[in-house]
Amino acid sequence: MTATLRETTSTTQQPATAPKLQPVVLGATRVVVSFLFFCHGLQGLFGAFGGVDGQGGAVPFGVWPGWWASAIHLVAGVLVGLGLFTRSAALLCSGAMAYAYFTVHQPIALLPLPNGGEPAALYSWIFVLIAVLGPGAFALDNLRRRVSR
């Protein structure tokens, strides 16, 4: 029984390389997700990538909540991508996407697939994960932390 327990325990342990790769994978995920988020900001504020209407239209300046959401996408997306004030910026991004889900998508239907809110839900939870775990590798927050010591 002891041999079985040892075998079970040793097979469930992570390989020695896994802890070394975690900050790199987290950092890469942070950069990719924030770039996609930033692109949504460009779409809403400047009509990039076909704009919000598919014909290059942008959200009119100051209109609630679309223009403000696009501004959050752009500014906070850049901050998260650079890894600067990452936890706060990621929390703001998560909140913006939770707001979008519950005010735009959830009234259509309860679940994300029928209501079209799957991207908003995914963004919200990914940004919560980044806010909790931190920026990972290659983030300006890491450099700021070293300089302040």
C-alpha positions in Angstrom: 0.0 0.0 0.0 2.9 2.4 0.7 4.4 1.7 -2.7 1.1 2.4 -4.4 0.8 5.7 -2.4 4.3 6.7 -3.4 3.6 5.9 -7.1 0.4 7.9 -7.0 2.0 10.9 -5.3 5.0 10.9 -7.7 2.9 10.7 -10.8 0.7 13.7 -9.8 3.7 16.0 -9.1 4.5 18.7 -11.7 7.6 18.3 -13.8 10.6 20.5 -12.7 10.2 22.7 -15.8 6.5 23.6 -15.1 7.2 26.2 -12.4 9.8 27.8 -14.7 7.4 28.1 -17.6 4.4 29.4 -15.6 5.5 33.1 -15.6 6.4 32.9 -19.3 3.0 31.4 -20.3 1.2 33.9 -18.1 3.1 36.8 -19.6 2.4 35.5 -23.2 -1.3 35.1 -22.4 -1.4 38.6 -20.9 0.2 40.1 -24.0 -2.0 38.3 -26.5 -5.3 38.9 -24.6 -4.6 42.5 -24.0 -3.6 43.0 -27.7 -7.0 41.6 -28.8 -8.7 43.8 -26.2 -6.8 46.9 -27.4 -8.0 46.1 -31.0 -11.6 46.3 -29.8 -10.7 49.8 -28.4 -9.4 50.9 -31.8 -12.5 49.6 -33.4 -14.8 51.5 -31.1 -12.8 54.8 -30.9 -11.4 55.0 -34.4 -13.5 52.7 -36.6 -10.6 50.4 -37.2 -11.1 46.8 -38.5 -14.5 47.7 -40.0 -15.6 49.7 -37.0 -18.6 49.0 -34.8 -21.0 49.0 -37.7 -18.9 47.0 -40.2 -18.4 50.1 -42.3 -15.7 51.9 -40.4 -18.0 53.7 -38.0 -16.8 54.7 -34.5 -18.8 55.2 -31.3 -19.6 58.9 -31.0 -17.4 60.8 -28.5 -18.5 60.5 -24.9 -21.5 58.3 -25.5 -22.3 56.0 -22.6 -21.4 53.2 -22.3 -19.9 52.5 -25.7 -17.3 55.3 -26.0 -16.2 54.8 -22.4 -15.9 51.1 -22.8 -13.8 51.6 -25.9 -11.5 54.0 -24.0 -11.1 51.4 -21.3 -10.3 48.7 -23.9 -7.7 51.0 -25.4 -6.0 52.4 -22.4 -6.3 49.5 -19.9 -5.5 47.1 -22.8 -2.2 48.9 -23.4 -1.4 48.9 -19.6 -2.1 45.2 -19.2 -0.1 44.4 -22.4 2.9 46.3 -21.2 2.5 44.8 -17.8 2.3 48.3 -16.2 -0.1 48.6 -13.2 -1.2 45.2 -14.4 -3.4 44.1 -11.5 -5.5 47.4 -11.4 -5.8 47.6 -15.2 -6.8 44.0 -15.5 -9.4 44.4 -12.8 -10.8 47.4 -14.6 -10.9 45.4 -17.9 -12.7 42.5 -16.1 -15.3 44.9 -14.6 -15.9 46.5 -18.0 -16.6 43.1 -19.5 -18.7 41.9 -16.6 -20.8 45.1 -17.1 -21.1 44.5 -20.8 -22.2 40.9 -20.2 -24.9 41.7 -17.6 -26.3 44.8 -19.3 -26.0 43.9 -23.0 -26.0 40.1 -23.3 -27.7 38.6 -20.2 -31.1 40.3 -20.9 -31.2 38.5 -24.3 -30.8 35.0 -22.7 -29.4 33.5 -19.5 -26.4 31.6 -21.0 -23.5 33.0 -23.0 -23.9 31.0 -26.2 -27.5 32.0 -27.0 -26.9 35.6 -25.9 -23.7 36.2 -27.8 -21.8 37.1 -24.6 -19.2 34.4 -24.7 -16.3 36.8 -25.6 -17.4 39.2 -22.8 -17.5 36.4 -20.3 -14.1 35.0 -21.4 -12.4 38.4 -21.3 -13.9 39.1 -17.8 -12.6 35.8 -16.4 -9.2 36.0 -18.1 -8.6 39.5 -16.7 -9.7 38.3 -13.2 -7.1 35.6 -13.6 -4.4 38.1 -14.6 -5.4 40.5 -11.7 -5.1 37.7 -9.2 -1.9 36.0 -10.6 -0.1 39.1 -11.6 1.6 40.0 -14.8 4.0 37.0 -15.3 7.2 37.4 -17.2 8.4 40.4 -19.3 6.2 43.0 -17.6 7.2 46.6 -16.7 5.8 46.0 -13.2 8.7 43.5 -12.7 11.2 46.2 -13.7 9.4 48.8 -11.5 9.6 46.4 -8.5 13.4 45.8 -9.0 14.1 49.6 -9.4 12.2 50.5 -6.2 14.2 48.1 -4.1 
